[in-house]
Amino acid sequence: MKAKHQLDYVLQPEVQKMLGHFSSLLNVRIGFFSLEGREVCVGLGRPICAYCRDLRGKFNMENQCQELDRRMFEQVRKKGRSVRYTCHANLTEIILPVQLADRCIGFV
């Protein structure tokens, strides 16, 4: 199965709806990221929180945030399971692998 078709599963309306339900139920921002770390979709289209937006914008931490995300995505891919960590802004984040036919196709 080609990578572009794998993302088709994630982009189905039912999956989008499910992301929205989880985001609403847990009151957190839940996004799906490609293997390359590109944000593909976010439950309820929620933006990043004001705290993160300020850190990334006003304090020029965008590159630090993206680099940490990349390192954590790689760790999840290698371990094949979720990773919970505290980011440099002292927030708890969790990244889970999304698998299809025993292959990682992205991250939540």
C-alpha angles and dihedrals in degrees: 000000000000120000094243090057092048090062089054088074091056094045095054113120092243092057091045089052091049092052088052092050093050092046091051095043095049095034091227135116110258119187137177117226129193122237087264090057096253114146105242103175141346128211110257087356089271115180122225113278121270091250093057092041090055093047092048095043113027095033097037095236097136093108092048091051093048093047092052090049090052092050092048093047089054091048091051091048092051095045095041091219141078123292124206118198145155113246124221088265089060095250123135114238132180126200121193128189118240109215133194119185090348092306125113109239098173146317140272 
